[in-house]
Amino acid sequence: MVQIRDMKAADVEAVSKIEKESFSMPWSAEDFLEMVEADYAFYYVAESEGKIVGCCGIRNMAGEGEITNVVVSAEYRNQKIGYQMMKHMLSQAEKIGISACTLEVRTSNRPAIRLYESLGFRAEGIRPGFYERPREDALIMWKR
């Protein structure tokens, strides 16, 4: 059973480890700690049997949500944890008045794109060469 809860300072090391294992340009523990402490940011973790297995986060930018991180540990993927985290985060965002949400995703990341589309996100543009290591375009998606 997976529990979705607010991220705490004590979680940032585990979350940054998952990021490092998952992405070529991961956020550091310090990056996550800054978001945990920011009053405009809302970060959540997925926890299974006391172990952090994923995280997602959103920043409230003048009533619009900028989703900055969505990651699930490799061994826990394909169990709908990303979907559960996103549903929770979007529900919480709505409660605080965030009316629309945006995110960027590598154009080659089909599993993530399918997840976001299943939650009502739609592609609205491309940021050419946005990602490095390897260089790749970003698909800009919105849920309005």
The first five atom37 places (N, CA, C, CB, O) and aatype in JSON, in Angstrom:
{
  "aatype": [12, 19, 5, 9, 1, 3, 12, 11, 0, 0, 3, 19, 6, 0, 19, 15, 11, 9, 6, 11, 6, 15, 13, 15, 12, 14, 17, 15, 0, 6, 3, 13, 10, 6, 12, 19, 6, 0, 3, 18, 0, 13, 18, 18, 19, 0, 6, 15, 6, 7, 11, 9, 19, 7, 4, 4, 7, 9, 1, 2, 12, 0, 7, 6, 7, 6, 9, 16, 2, 19, 19, 19, 15, 0, 6, 18, 1, 2, 5, 11, 9, 7, 18, 5, 12, 12, 11, 8, 12, 10, 15, 5, 0, 6, 11, 9, 7, 9, 15, 0, 4, 16, 10, 6, 19, 1, 16, 15, 2, 1, 14, 0, 9, 1, 10, 18, 6, 15, 10, 7, 13, 1, 0, 6, 7, 9, 1, 14, 7, 13, 18, 6, 1, 14, 1, 6, 3, 0, 10, 9, 12, 17, 11, 1],
  "atom_mask": [
    [1, 1, 1, 1, 1],
    [1, 1, 1, 1, 1],
    [1, 1, 1, 1, 1],
    [1, 1, 1, 1, 1],
    [1, 1, 1, 1, 1],
    [1, 1, 1, 1, 1],
    [1, 1, 1, 1, 1],
    [1, 1, 1, 1, 1],
    [1, 1, 1, 1, 1],
    [1, 1, 1, 1, 1],
    [1, 1, 1, 1, 1],
    [1, 1, 1, 1, 1],
    [1, 1, 1, 1, 1],
    [1, 1, 1, 1, 1],
    [1, 1, 1, 1, 1],
    [1, 1, 1, 1, 1],
    [1, 1, 1, 1, 1],
    [1, 1, 1, 1, 1],
    [1, 1, 1, 1, 1],
    [1, 1, 1, 1, 1],
    [1, 1, 1, 1, 1],
    [1, 1, 1, 1, 1],
    [1, 1, 1, 1, 1],
    [1, 1, 1, 1, 1],
    [1, 1, 1, 1, 1],
    [1, 1, 1, 1, 1],
    [1, 1, 1, 1, 1],
    [1, 1, 1, 1, 1],
    [1, 1, 1, 1, 1],
    [1, 1, 1, 1, 1],
    [1, 1, 1, 1, 1],
    [1, 1, 1, 1, 1],
    [1, 1, 1, 1, 1],
    [1, 1, 1, 1, 1],
    [1, 1, 1, 1, 1],
    [1, 1, 1, 1, 1],
    [1, 1, 1, 1, 1],
    [1, 1, 1, 1, 1],
    [1, 1, 1, 1, 1],
    [1, 1, 1, 1, 1],
    [1, 1, 1, 1, 1],
    [1, 1, 1, 1, 1],
    [1, 1, 1, 1, 1],
    [1, 1, 1, 1, 1],
    [1, 1, 1, 1, 1],
    [1, 1, 1, 1, 1],
    [1, 1, 1, 1, 1],
    [1, 1, 1, 1, 1],
    [1, 1, 1, 1, 1],
    [1, 1, 1, 0, 1],
    [1, 1, 1, 1, 1],
    [1, 1, 1, 1, 1],
    [1, 1, 1, 1, 1],
    [1, 1, 1, 0, 1],
    [1, 1, 1, 1, 1],
    [1, 1, 1, 1, 1],
    [1, 1, 1, 0, 1],
    [1, 1, 1, 1, 1],
    [1, 1, 1, 1, 1],
    [1, 1, 1, 1, 1],
    [1, 1, 1, 1, 1],
    [1, 1, 1, 1, 1],
    [1, 1, 1, 0, 1],
    [1, 1, 1, 1, 1],
    [1, 1, 1, 0, 1],
    [1, 1, 1, 1, 1],
    [1, 1, 1, 1, 1],
    [1, 1, 1, 1, 1],
    [1, 1, 1, 1, 1],
    [1, 1, 1, 1, 1],
    [1, 1, 1, 1, 1],
    [1, 1, 1, 1, 1],
    [1, 1, 1, 1, 1],
    [1, 1, 1, 1, 1],
    [1, 1, 1, 1, 1],
    [1, 1, 1, 1, 1],
    [1, 1, 1, 1, 1],
    [1, 1, 1, 1, 1],
    [1, 1, 1, 1, 1],
    [1, 1, 1, 1, 1],
    [1, 1, 1, 1, 1],
    [1, 1, 1, 0, 1],
    [1, 1, 1, 1, 1],
    [1, 1, 1, 1, 1],
    [1, 1, 1, 1, 1],
    [1, 1, 1, 1, 1],
    [1, 1, 1, 1, 1],
    [1, 1, 1, 1, 1],
    [1, 1, 1, 1, 1],
    [1, 1, 1, 1, 1],
    [1, 1, 1, 1, 1],
    [1, 1, 1, 1, 1],
    [1, 1, 1, 1, 1],
    [1, 1, 1, 1, 1],
    [1, 1, 1, 1, 1],
    [1, 1, 1, 1, 1],
    [1, 1, 1, 0, 1],
    [1, 1, 1, 1, 1],
    [1, 1, 1, 1, 1],
    [1, 1, 1, 1, 1],
    [1, 1, 1, 1, 1],
    [1, 1, 1, 1, 1],
    [1, 1, 1, 1, 1],
    [1, 1, 1, 1, 1],
    [1, 1, 1, 1, 1],
    [1, 1, 1, 1, 1],
    [1, 1, 1, 1, 1],
    [1, 1, 1, 1, 1],
    [1, 1, 1, 1, 1],
    [1, 1, 1, 1, 1],
    [1, 1, 1, 1, 1],
    [1, 1, 1, 1, 1],
    [1, 1, 1, 1, 1],
    [1, 1, 1, 1, 1],
    [1, 1, 1, 1, 1],
    [1, 1, 1, 1, 1],
    [1, 1, 1, 1, 1],
    [1, 1, 1, 1, 1],
    [1, 1, 1, 1, 1],
    [1, 1, 1, 0, 1],
    [1, 1, 1, 1, 1],
    [1, 1, 1, 1, 1],
    [1, 1, 1, 1, 1],
    [1, 1, 1, 1, 1],
    [1, 1, 1, 0, 1],
    [1, 1, 1, 1, 1],
    [1, 1, 1, 1, 1],
    [1, 1, 1, 1, 1],
    [1, 1, 1, 0, 1],
    [1, 1, 1, 1, 1],
    [1, 1, 1, 1, 1],
    [1, 1, 1, 1, 1],
    [1, 1, 1, 1, 1],
    [1, 1, 1, 1, 1],
    [1, 1, 1, 1, 1],
    [1, 1, 1, 1, 1],
    [1, 1, 1, 1, 1],
    [1, 1, 1, 1, 1],
    [1, 1, 1, 1, 1],
    [1, 1, 1, 1, 1],
    [1, 1, 1, 1, 1],
    [1, 1, 1, 1, 1],
    [1, 1, 1, 1, 1],
    [1, 1, 1, 1, 1]
  ],
  "atom_positions": [
    [[0.84, -1.19, 0.0], [0.0, 0.0, 0.0], [0.88, 1.25, 0.0], [-0.95, 0.0, 1.22], [1.85, 1.34, 0.75]],
    [[0.53, 2.18, -0.84], [1.3, 3.42, -0.97], [0.51, 4.56, -0.36], [1.63, 3.72, -2.46], [-0.69, 4.71, -0.6]],
    [[1.19, 5.37, 0.43], [0.6, 6.55, 1.04], [1.22, 7.78, 0.39], [0.82, 6.57, 2.6], [2.44, 7.85, 0.22]],
    [[0.39, 8.76, 0.02], [0.87, 10.03, -0.51], [0.73, 11.05, 0.61], [0.07, 10.47, -1.81], [-0.34, 11.2, 1.2]],
    [[1.83, 11.75, 0.9], [1.82, 12.74, 1.99], [2.73, 13.91, 1.64], [2.27, 12.09, 3.33], [3.5, 13.85, 0.68]],
    [[2.62, 14.97, 2.42], [3.48, 16.14, 2.24], [4.94, 15.73, 2.43], [3.1, 17.26, 3.23], [5.26, 14.92, 3.3]],
    [[5.81, 16.3, 1.61], [7.24, 16.06, 1.77], [7.75, 16.86, 2.96], [8.02, 16.43, 0.48], [7.35, 18.01, 3.18]],
    [[8.63, 16.23, 3.73], [9.27, 16.89, 4.88], [10.76, 17.03, 4.6], [9.02, 16.1, 6.2], [11.29, 16.37, 3.71]],
    [[11.41, 17.88, 5.36], [12.86, 18.06, 5.22], [13.59, 16.73, 5.34], [13.38, 19.06, 6.27], [14.59, 16.5, 4.65]],
    [[13.11, 15.86, 6.19], [13.76, 14.56, 6.4], [13.68, 13.66, 5.17], [13.13, 13.85, 7.59], [14.4, 12.66, 5.1]],
    [[12.83, 14.0, 4.21], [12.65, 13.17, 3.01], [13.57, 13.55, 1.86], [11.23, 13.26, 2.55], [13.71, 12.79, 0.91]],
    [[14.21, 14.71, 1.93], [14.9, 15.24, 0.75], [16.07, 14.37, 0.29], [15.39, 16.63, 1.03], [16.32, 14.28, -0.91]],
    [[16.78, 13.74, 1.19], [17.9, 12.88, 0.78], [17.39, 11.68, -0.03], [18.7, 12.38, 2.01], [17.96, 11.35, -1.07]],
    [[16.34, 11.04, 0.44], [15.77, 9.89, -0.27], [15.23, 10.32, -1.63], [14.66, 9.22, 0.56], [15.42, 9.61, -2.63]],
    [[14.56, 11.46, -1.68], [14.0, 11.95, -2.94], [15.11, 12.3, -3.92], [13.09, 13.17, -2.68], [15.01, 11.99, -5.11]],
    [[16.16, 12.95, -3.44], [17.25, 13.32, -4.35], [17.96, 12.08, -4.88], [18.24, 14.25, -3.66], [18.49, 12.1, -6.0]],
    [[18.0, 11.02, -4.1], [18.6, 9.76, -4.57], [17.77, 9.17, -5.72], [18.7, 8.74, -3.4], [18.33, 8.7, -6.71]],
    [[16.45, 9.2, -5.59], [15.57, 8.71, -6.67], [15.76, 9.57, -7.92], [14.08, 8.73, -6.22], [15.83, 9.04, -9.03]],
    [[15.84, 10.89, -7.75], [16.08, 11.8, -8.87], [17.38, 11.45, -9.58], [16.12, 13.27, -8.38], [17.43, 11.36, -10.81]],
    [[18.44, 11.25, -8.79], [19.76, 10.96, -9.36], [19.75, 9.66, -10.15], [20.81, 10.89, -8.25], [20.41, 9.55, -11.19]],
    [[19.01, 8.67, -9.67], [18.91, 7.38, -10.36], [18.03, 7.46, -11.61], [18.37, 6.33, -9.41], [18.11, 6.59, -12.48]],
    [[17.19, 8.5, -11.7], [16.19, 8.56, -12.76], [16.49, 9.56, -13.87], [14.88, 8.9, -12.17], [16.08, 9.36, -15.02]],
    [[17.22, 10.62, -13.56], [17.39, 11.72, -14.51], [18.85, 12.07, -14.73], [16.64, 12.95, -14.03], [19.69, 11.9, -13.84]],
    [[19.15, 12.55, -15.94], [20.52, 12.94, -16.26], [20.89, 14.29, -15.65], [20.7, 12.99, -17.77], [22.07, 14.6, -15.51]],
    [[19.9, 15.1, -15.29], [20.13, 16.4, -14.67], [19.26, 16.52, -13.42], [19.83, 17.57, -15.67], [18.33, 17.33, -13.38]],
    [[19.56, 15.72, -12.4], [18.69, 15.65, -11.23], [18.79, 16.87, -10.32], [19.01, 14.42, -10.43], [19.81, 17.56, -10.28]],
    [[17.72, 17.11, -9.6], [17.75, 18.1, -8.53], [18.55, 17.52, -7.36], [16.3, 18.49, -8.08], [18.59, 16.31, -7.16]],
    [[19.17, 18.41, -6.61], [19.93, 18.01, -5.42], [19.02, 18.02, -4.2], [21.15, 18.94, -5.2], [17.89, 18.51, -4.24]],
    [[19.53, 17.47, -3.11], [18.79, 17.53, -1.84], [18.53, 18.98, -1.46], [19.57, 16.81, -0.72], [17.46, 19.31, -0.95]],
    [[19.51, 19.86, -1.71], [19.35, 21.28, -1.38], [18.22, 21.92, -2.19], [20.68, 22.05, -1.64], [17.47, 22.74, -1.68]],
    [[18.1, 21.52, -3.47], [17.01, 22.03, -4.31], [15.66, 21.64, -3.71], [17.14, 21.49, -5.75], [14.75, 22.47, -3.62]],
    [[15.53, 20.38, -3.31], [14.27, 19.93, -2.73], [14.0, 20.59, -1.38], [14.29, 18.41, -2.57], [12.86, 20.95, -1.08]],
    [[15.04, 20.76, -0.59], [14.86, 21.42, 0.71], [14.36, 22.84, 0.52], [16.18, 21.42, 1.51], [13.49, 23.3, 1.27]],
    [[14.88, 23.53, -0.45], [14.42, 24.9, -0.74], [12.93, 24.91, -1.06], [15.22, 25.5, -1.92], [12.2, 25.8, -0.62]],
    [[12.46, 23.92, -1.83], [11.05, 23.85, -2.18], [10.18, 23.47, -0.97], [10.83, 22.85, -3.31], [9.08, 24.0, -0.82]],
    [[10.67, 22.57, -0.13], [9.92, 22.17, 1.06], [9.7, 23.39, 1.97], [10.67, 21.05, 1.84], [8.66, 23.51, 2.62]],
    [[10.69, 24.27, 2.0], [10.62, 25.44, 2.88], [9.91, 26.63, 2.25], [12.0, 25.85, 3.28], [9.55, 27.57, 2.96]],
    [[9.69, 26.62, 0.94], [9.07, 27.75, 0.24], [7.56, 27.74, 0.46], [9.38, 27.69, -1.27], [6.92, 26.69, 0.4]],
    [[7.0, 28.91, 0.73], [5.56, 28.99, 0.99], [4.71, 28.89, -0.28], [5.24, 30.28, 1.71], [3.49, 28.74, -0.19]],
    [[5.32, 28.99, -1.45], [4.61, 28.92, -2.72], [4.73, 27.54, -3.39], [5.12, 30.0, -3.65], [4.2, 27.33, -4.48]],
    [[5.44, 26.62, -2.74], [5.68, 25.31, -3.33], [5.03, 24.21, -2.49], [7.19, 25.05, -3.47], [4.97, 24.31, -1.26]],
    [[4.55, 23.18, -3.16], [3.85, 22.08, -2.52], [4.41, 20.78, -3.08], [2.3, 22.17, -2.73], [4.21, 20.46, -4.25]],
    [[5.11, 20.04, -2.23], [5.77, 18.81, -2.65], [5.24, 17.64, -1.85], [7.3, 18.93, -2.49], [4.94, 17.75, -0.66]],
    [[5.13, 16.5, -2.54], [4.54, 15.31, -1.94], [5.44, 14.12, -2.21], [3.12, 15.07, -2.5], [6.16, 14.08, -3.21]],
    [[5.39, 13.15, -1.32], [6.11, 11.9, -1.52], [5.13, 10.74, -1.5], [7.2, 11.71, -0.44], [4.06, 10.8, -0.89]],
    [[5.54, 9.68, -2.18], [4.84, 8.4, -2.11], [5.7, 7.52, -1.21], [4.61, 7.74, -3.55], [6.91, 7.4, -1.41]],
    [[5.06, 6.92, -0.22], [5.77, 6.1, 0.75], [5.15, 4.71, 0.78], [5.74, 6.75, 2.17], [3.93, 4.57, 0.84]],
    [[6.0, 3.7, 0.74], [5.55, 2.31, 0.79], [6.35, 1.59, 1.88], [5.71, 1.6, -0.59], [7.57, 1.49, 1.79]],
    [[5.66, 1.11, 2.88], [6.28, 0.38, 3.99], [7.47, 1.14, 4.58], [6.74, -1.0, 3.52], [8.52, 0.57, 4.85]],
    [[7.27, 2.46, 4.77], [8.29, 3.29, 5.38], [9.39, 3.77, 4.45], [0.0, 0.0, 0.0], [10.31, 4.46, 4.88]],
    [[9.3, 3.4, 3.16], [10.33, 3.78, 2.19], [9.76, 4.8, 1.21], [10.85, 2.53, 1.43], [8.66, 4.62, 0.69]],
    [[10.51, 5.88, 0.96], [10.11, 6.86, -0.03], [10.34, 6.25, -1.41], [10.91, 8.22, 0.14], [11.45, 5.82, -1.73]],
    [[9.28, 6.21, -2.23], [9.38, 5.57, -3.55], [9.07, 6.53, -4.69], [8.44, 4.38, -3.61], [9.17, 6.16, -5.86]],
    [[8.7, 7.77, -4.37], [8.43, 8.74, -5.41], [8.17, 10.11, -4.85], [0.0, 0.0, 0.0], [8.02, 10.28, -3.64]],
    [[8.11, 11.08, -5.74], [7.83, 12.45, -5.32], [7.26, 13.23, -6.49], [9.11, 13.14, -4.78], [7.49, 12.9, -7.65]],
    [[6.52, 14.27, -6.17], [6.07, 15.22, -7.18], [5.94, 16.57, -6.5], [4.71, 14.77, -7.82], [5.76, 16.66, -5.28]],
    [[6.02, 17.62, -7.29], [5.94, 18.95, -6.72], [5.39, 19.97, -7.69], [0.0, 0.0, 0.0], [5.51, 19.84, -8.9]],
    [[4.79, 20.99, -7.1], [4.18, 22.07, -7.88], [4.46, 23.39, -7.18], [2.64, 21.84, -8.05], [4.47, 23.48, -5.96]],
    [[4.67, 24.41, -8.0], [4.86, 25.76, -7.48], [3.68, 26.62, -7.91], [6.2, 26.38, -7.97], [3.26, 26.56, -9.07]],
    [[3.15, 27.4, -6.99], [2.04, 28.3, -7.27], [2.62, 29.6, -7.8], [1.15, 28.54, -6.0], [3.2, 30.4, -7.06]],
    [[2.44, 29.81, -9.1], [2.96, 31.0, -9.76], [1.77, 31.88, -10.16], [3.83, 30.62, -11.01], [1.24, 31.78, -11.26]],
    [[1.37, 32.74, -9.23], [0.26, 33.68, -9.46], [-1.02, 32.96, -9.88], [0.65, 34.7, -10.53], [-1.71, 33.4, -10.79]],
    [[-1.33, 31.86, -9.21], [-2.57, 31.13, -9.47], [-2.47, 30.06, -10.52], [0.0, 0.0, 0.0], [-3.43, 29.33, -10.76]],
    [[-1.31, 29.93, -11.16], [-1.07, 28.84, -12.09], [-0.04, 27.91, -11.49], [-0.61, 29.37, -13.48], [0.9, 28.36, -10.83]],
    [[-0.2, 26.63, -11.7], [0.7, 25.65, -11.13], [1.78, 25.24, -12.11], [0.0, 0.0, 0.0], [1.5, 24.83, -13.24]],
    [[3.02, 25.35, -11.67], [4.16, 24.88, -12.45], [4.63, 23.57, -11.81], [5.32, 25.95, -12.52], [5.22, 23.58, -10.73]],
    [[4.38, 22.47, -12.48], [4.8, 21.16, -11.97], [6.26, 20.98, -12.34], [3.91, 20.0, -12.56], [6.64, 20.98, -13.51]],
    [[7.08, 20.81, -11.31], [8.52, 20.79, -11.53], [9.12, 19.4, -11.46], [9.2, 21.67, -10.54], [10.14, 19.15, -12.1]],
    [[8.53, 18.51, -10.71], [9.11, 17.18, -10.52], [8.01, 16.14, -10.43], [9.97, 17.14, -9.25], [6.99, 16.33, -9.76]],
    [[8.23, 15.05, -11.12], [7.41, 13.85, -10.96], [8.37, 12.69, -11.19], [6.17, 13.82, -11.98], [8.91, 12.52, -12.28]],
    [[8.59, 11.89, -10.16], [9.53, 10.78, -10.29], [9.12, 9.63, -9.38], [10.97, 11.24, -9.95], [8.66, 9.84, -8.26]],
    [[9.29, 8.42, -9.89], [9.03, 7.2, -9.12], [10.27, 6.32, -9.25], [7.72, 6.46, -9.63], [10.83, 6.18, -10.34]],
    [[10.68, 5.74, -8.15], [11.82, 4.84, -8.14], [11.6, 3.72, -9.16], [12.04, 4.26, -6.72], [10.5, 3.2, -9.29]],
    [[12.66, 3.36, -9.87], [12.56, 2.37, -10.96], [11.87, 1.08, -10.53], [13.95, 2.04, -11.49], [11.07, 0.53, -11.29]],
    [[12.16, 0.6, -9.35], [11.58, -0.68, -8.91], [10.1, -0.58, -8.58], [12.32, -1.19, -7.71], [9.45, -1.61, -8.39]],
    [[9.55, 0.63, -8.5], [8.14, 0.82, -8.17], [7.32, 1.36, -9.34], [8.01, 1.75, -6.99], [6.14, 1.68, -9.18]],
    [[7.93, 1.46, -10.5], [7.2, 1.98, -11.66], [6.18, 0.97, -12.15], [8.17, 2.34, -12.8], [6.25, -0.22, -11.82]],
    [[5.23, 1.45, -12.95], [4.16, 0.63, -13.53], [3.23, 0.06, -12.47], [4.76, -0.51, -14.33], [2.65, -1.02, -12.65]],
    [[3.09, 0.8, -11.36], [2.16, 0.41, -10.3], [1.15, 1.53, -10.02], [2.92, 0.05, -9.02], [0.46, 1.51, -9.0]],
    [[1.08, 2.49, -10.94], [0.14, 3.62, -10.83], [0.5, 4.6, -9.7], [-1.26, 3.1, -10.6], [-0.35, 5.4, -9.29]],
    [[1.73, 4.56, -9.21], [2.15, 5.48, -8.15], [2.25, 6.9, -8.68], [3.5, 5.04, -7.56], [1.83, 7.85, -8.0]],
    [[2.8, 7.07, -9.88], [2.86, 8.4, -10.49], [1.47, 8.99, -10.64], [0.0, 0.0, 0.0], [1.27, 10.17, -10.37]],
    [[0.53, 8.18, -11.08], [-0.86, 8.61, -11.23], [-1.45, 9.03, -9.88], [-1.71, 7.49, -11.87], [-2.09, 10.07, -9.78]],
    [[-1.23, 8.22, -8.86], [-1.76, 8.54, -7.52], [-1.17, 9.85, -6.99], [-1.45, 7.39, -6.54], [-1.89, 10.68, -6.44]],
    [[0.14, 10.02, -7.17], [0.78, 11.25, -6.7], [0.22, 12.47, -7.44], [2.31, 11.18, -6.89], [-0.1, 13.49, -6.83]],
    [[0.11, 12.35, -8.76], [-0.4, 13.47, -9.56], [-1.84, 13.8, -9.2], [-0.3, 13.14, -11.05], [-2.18, 14.98, -9.07]],
    [[-2.69, 12.79, -9.03], [-4.09, 13.05, -8.65], [-4.14, 13.79, -7.32], [-4.88, 11.72, -8.55], [-4.89, 14.76, -7.18]],
    [[-3.35, 13.35, -6.36], [-3.31, 14.01, -5.05], [-2.84, 15.46, -5.2], [-2.38, 13.23, -4.08], [-3.45, 16.37, -4.67]],
    [[-1.75, 15.65, -5.92], [-1.19, 16.99, -6.08], [-2.17, 17.92, -6.79], [0.13, 16.93, -6.85], [-2.33, 19.07, -6.38]],
    [[-2.81, 17.44, -7.85], [-3.77, 18.28, -8.58], [-4.98, 18.61, -7.72], [-4.21, 17.58, -9.86], [-5.52, 19.72, -7.8]],
    [[-5.42, 17.67, -6.9], [-6.53, 17.92, -5.99], [-6.15, 18.99, -4.96], [-6.94, 16.61, -5.28], [-6.94, 19.9, -4.69]],
    [[-4.97, 18.88, -4.41], [-4.5, 19.88, -3.43], [-4.34, 21.24, -4.1], [-3.17, 19.43, -2.79], [-4.67, 22.26, -3.5]],
    [[-3.83, 21.26, -5.31], [-3.65, 22.52, -6.04], [-4.98, 23.23, -6.24], [-2.96, 22.27, -7.39], [-5.09, 24.44, -6.08]],
    [[-5.99, 22.45, -6.6], [-7.32, 23.02, -6.82], [-7.86, 23.65, -5.53], [-8.3, 21.94, -7.33], [-8.49, 24.7, -5.56]],
    [[-7.6, 23.0, -4.4], [-8.08, 23.51, -3.1], [-7.47, 24.86, -2.74], [-7.78, 22.51, -2.01], [-8.09, 25.64, -2.03]],
    [[-6.27, 25.14, -3.22], [-5.64, 26.42, -2.88], [-5.81, 27.45, -4.0], [-4.15, 26.22, -2.6], [-5.22, 28.53, -3.95]],
    [[-6.62, 27.12, -5.0], [-6.96, 28.09, -6.02], [-6.11, 28.08, -7.28], [0.0, 0.0, 0.0], [-6.18, 29.02, -8.07]],
    [[-5.33, 27.05, -7.47], [-4.57, 26.95, -8.72], [-5.54, 26.49, -9.81], [-3.35, 25.95, -8.58], [-6.12, 25.41, -9.73]],
    [[-5.69, 27.33, -10.83], [-6.72, 27.09, -11.84], [-6.22, 26.33, -13.07], [-7.3, 28.39, -12.27], [-7.01, 25.7, -13.77]],
    [[-4.93, 26.38, -13.34], [-4.35, 25.7, -14.49], [-2.95, 25.25, -14.12], [-4.33, 26.62, -15.76], [-2.27, 25.89, -13.32]],
    [[-2.52, 24.14, -14.7], [-1.19, 23.59, -14.39], [-0.43, 23.31, -15.67], [-1.31, 22.3, -13.55], [-1.01, 22.92, -16.69]],
    [[0.87, 23.53, -15.61], [1.73, 23.26, -16.75], [2.94, 22.44, -16.31], [2.19, 24.58, -17.39], [3.3, 22.4, -15.13]],
    [[3.54, 21.79, -17.29], [4.76, 21.02, -17.06], [5.49, 20.85, -18.37], [4.45, 19.63, -16.42], [4.93, 21.07, -19.44]],
    [[6.76, 20.47, -18.27], [7.55, 20.1, -19.44], [7.96, 18.65, -19.29], [8.79, 21.02, -19.61], [8.18, 18.17, -18.18]],
    [[8.06, 17.96, -20.42], [8.46, 16.56, -20.42], [9.26, 16.31, -21.7], [7.22, 15.61, -20.33], [8.96, 16.87, -22.75]],
    [[10.27, 15.46, -21.59], [11.04, 15.1, -22.79], [10.09, 14.52, -23.84], [12.17, 14.07, -22.44], [9.2, 13.72, -23.52]],
    [[10.28, 14.92, -25.08], [9.4, 14.44, -26.14], [9.48, 12.92, -26.31], [9.73, 15.13, -27.46], [8.55, 12.31, -26.84]],
    [[10.58, 12.31, -25.88], [10.73, 10.85, -26.01], [10.14, 10.09, -24.82], [12.19, 10.5, -26.15], [10.09, 8.86, -24.86]],
    [[9.69, 10.78, -23.79], [9.21, 10.11, -22.58], [7.73, 9.76, -22.72], [9.43, 11.0, -21.33], [6.86, 10.36, -22.09]],
    [[7.46, 8.78, -23.56], [6.09, 8.37, -23.86], [5.3, 7.93, -22.62], [6.09, 7.26, -24.87], [4.13, 8.3, -22.5]],
    [[5.88, 7.16, -21.7], [5.1, 6.77, -20.52], [4.61, 7.99, -19.72], [5.94, 5.87, -19.62], [3.47, 8.02, -19.27]],
    [[5.48, 8.97, -19.54], [5.07, 10.17, -18.79], [4.01, 10.95, -19.56], [6.3, 11.07, -18.51], [3.04, 11.43, -18.98]],
    [[4.2, 11.09, -20.86], [3.22, 11.82, -21.67], [1.85, 11.15, -21.57], [3.69, 11.9, -23.14], [0.83, 11.83, -21.44]],
    [[1.81, 9.82, -21.65], [0.53, 9.1, -21.52], [-0.09, 9.35, -20.14], [0.74, 7.57, -21.75], [-1.3, 9.54, -20.02]],
    [[0.75, 9.33, -19.1], [0.24, 9.61, -17.75], [-0.4, 11.0, -17.71], [1.39, 9.52, -16.71], [-1.53, 11.14, -17.24]],
    [[0.31, 12.0, -18.19], [-0.21, 13.37, -18.13], [-1.47, 13.52, -18.96], [0.85, 14.37, -18.62], [-2.42, 14.19, -18.55]],
    [[-1.51, 12.89, -20.13], [-2.72, 12.95, -20.96], [-3.9, 12.29, -20.24], [-2.48, 12.26, -22.31], [-5.03, 12.77, -20.34]],
    [[-3.65, 11.21, -19.51], [-4.73, 10.53, -18.79], [-5.31, 11.41, -17.69], [-4.23, 9.23, -18.19], [-6.43, 11.18, -17.22]],
    [[-4.54, 12.41, -17.27], [-4.98, 13.34, -16.22], [-5.54, 14.64, -16.8], [-3.82, 13.64, -15.28], [-5.86, 15.57, -16.06]],
    [[-5.67, 14.7, -18.11], [-6.27, 15.87, -18.75], [-5.29, 16.89, -19.29], [0.0, 0.0, 0.0], [-5.72, 17.95, -19.75]],
    [[-4.01, 16.63, -19.26], [-3.03, 17.54, -19.84], [-3.02, 17.39, -21.35], [-1.62, 17.28, -19.25], [-3.22, 16.3, -21.88]],
    [[-2.79, 18.51, -22.03], [-2.71, 18.52, -23.49], [-1.44, 19.24, -23.93], [-3.97, 19.18, -24.11], [-1.03, 20.22, -23.31]],
    [[-0.83, 18.75, -25.0], [0.37, 19.38, -25.55], [-0.01, 20.72, -26.16], [1.04, 18.47, -26.62], [-0.98, 20.83, -26.91]],
    [[0.78, 21.76, -25.82], [0.5, 23.09, -26.37], [1.72, 23.74, -26.99], [-0.05, 23.98, -25.29], [1.63, 24.86, -27.49]],
    [[2.85, 23.07, -26.96], [4.03, 23.67, -27.58], [5.27, 22.82, -27.36], [0.0, 0.0, 0.0], [5.25, 21.8, -26.67]],
    [[6.35, 23.28, -27.96], [7.66, 22.61, -27.87], [8.69, 23.66, -27.46], [8.05, 21.92, -29.23], [8.67, 24.79, -27.95]],
    [[9.6, 23.27, -26.55], [10.77, 24.09, -26.25], [11.96, 23.37, -26.88], [10.96, 24.29, -24.67], [12.44, 22.38, -26.33]],
    [[12.44, 23.87, -28.02], [13.54, 23.19, -28.71], [14.82, 23.15, -27.86], [13.83, 23.89, -30.05], [15.22, 24.15, -27.28]],
    [[15.44, 21.98, -27.81], [16.72, 21.82, -27.12], [16.7, 22.13, -25.64], [0.0, 0.0, 0.0], [17.74, 22.47, -25.07]],
    [[15.54, 22.03, -25.0], [15.38, 22.41, -23.6], [16.22, 21.54, -22.66], [13.92, 22.33, -23.2], [16.83, 22.04, -21.72]],
    [[16.24, 20.25, -22.92], [16.97, 19.32, -22.06], [18.39, 19.11, -22.57], [16.23, 17.97, -21.98], [18.66, 19.19, -23.76]],
    [[19.28, 18.83, -21.63], [20.66, 18.48, -21.95], [20.9, 17.05, -21.49], [21.68, 19.47, -21.28], [20.12, 16.49, -20.72]],
    [[21.98, 16.48, -21.96], [22.42, 15.13, -21.53], [21.34, 14.08, -21.62], [22.92, 15.18, -20.12], [20.95, 13.58, -20.57]],
    [[20.82, 13.7, -22.73], [21.12, 14.23, -24.05], [20.24, 15.43, -24.39], [20.95, 13.14, -25.11], [19.17, 15.63, -23.8]],
    [[20.71, 16.21, -25.35], [19.92, 17.36, -25.81], [18.63, 16.84, -26.43], [20.74, 18.23, -26.84], [18.63, 15.93, -27.25]],
    [[17.52, 17.44, -26.0], [16.21, 17.0, -26.5], [15.2, 18.11, -26.29], [15.75, 15.7, -25.78], [15.32, 18.93, -25.39]],
    [[14.19, 18.11, -27.14], [13.1, 19.08, -27.01], [12.21, 18.72, -25.83], [12.28, 19.14, -28.31], [12.11, 17.56, -25.44]],
    [[11.57, 19.74, -25.29], [10.58, 19.55, -24.24], [9.19, 19.79, -24.82], [10.84, 20.5, -23.04], [8.96, 20.75, -25.55]],
    [[8.28, 18.91, -24.48], [6.88, 19.1, -24.8], [6.26, 19.89, -23.66], [6.15, 17.72, -25.02], [6.36, 19.5, -22.5]],
    [[5.62, 21.0, -23.99], [4.94, 21.82, -22.98], [3.49, 21.36, -22.93], [5.03, 23.36, -23.31], [2.8, 21.34, -23.94]],
    [[3.05, 20.98, -21.74], [1.68, 20.49, -21.57], [0.95, 21.35, -20.55], [1.69, 19.0, -21.13], [1.54, 21.84, -19.59]],
    [[-0.35, 21.52, -20.76], [-1.21, 22.28, -19.86], [-2.46, 21.47, -19.52], [-1.6, 23.64, -20.5], [-2.96, 20.68, -20.32]],
    [[-2.93, 21.69, -18.3], [-4.26, 21.23, -17.88], [-4.99, 22.49, -17.45], [-4.2, 20.13, -16.7], [-4.62, 23.13, -16.47]],
    [[-6.04, 22.85, -18.19], [-6.76, 24.1, -17.91], [-8.19, 23.81, -17.5], [-6.76, 25.03, -19.13], [-8.95, 24.73, -17.22]]
  ]
}
